[in-house]
Amino acid sequence: MGKFNKSGGREMPELNTSSLPDLVFAILFFFMMVTSMREVSLKVQFTVPQATELQKLEKKSLVTFIYVGKPQQEYIAKMGTEARLQLNDAFAEVSEVGTYIAQEKSSMKEEDQPFMTVSIKGDRETKMGLVTDLKQALREAWALKISYSARPKID
């Protein structure tokens, strides 16, 4: 009956950690593939205005952003202090908005193109003339769904 001998010190076997670096690398690789980094580096500074009636945008992939504001400090010497448009990573004029919208629409699926929304992230100090010109250029480019970015009004 030596098989069922309860005497003797049983020890817990050591944990094998040889596959741990492979597991950590796989998880790191997964998060690197899934996470999206910020696509646009801001060249204009803006403080979004406050609003009381806000709605969240449903599909962020269908939203194209246009930034309007004064240039950042490092661009003031080159661009001046007047409010400017920023499309993707470059300063632009209002006349370039039509080609930008056409380019953004062409990068979308054909069934998603009618649902494209243009979000204007404008500084609250921006003159309305520039925003009106921008809206007119968007109208000419058939980008008729426009939203304005704002933050909730805090009482």
PyMOL commands that set and color helices and strands:
alter all, ss='L'
color gray80, all
select helices_A, chain A and resi 2-4+20-34+60-62+73-79+94-106+113-115+128-140
alter helices_A, ss='H'
color red, helices_A
select strands_A, chain A and resi 44-45+50-51+63-71+84-87+90-92+117-122+146-148+151-152
alter strands_A, ss='S'
color yellow, strands_A
deselect
rebuild
show_as cartoon
